[in-house]
Amino acid sequence: MAAGKKGLAEMGIVRRIHFIYDRATRKFKADLQLWLDWIEYCKRSNSAKQMSKVGGGLGSRVCSSRWGTPSKLHPHSSPVNP
């Protein structure tokens, strides 16, 4: 297998972790640190498509109802490996 390519098992693990983060953020919508941890995991696992979903969920689930638009989130809104 080429360096940098993920195998089937590793992709399954990454998907499962994203599923767990999704469930956790649905239950604990206001936990900003949980959202930031998920964004960091997306960066580490090079999950650009999932990162865009996280950013959208963060905006709709948290920011609009709880904090407005926290300035703390703006550095995290950059794409994964531009």
C-alpha angles and dihedrals in degrees: 000000000000120000112265095023117117121226124226093262094050092050089052091052092050091050091050092051090050089050090053092049090049092053092045094051091048090055097039101035095162096052100108094180090058090054091048091049090053091051090051090050090052089054093048093048094042092237100158096162092049090046090060090051091050091050091051092047092048091054096047101036102038118012099050095050106030118024109004103228110335114213087219090073099054097082089053095055094078117111124261110263099343 
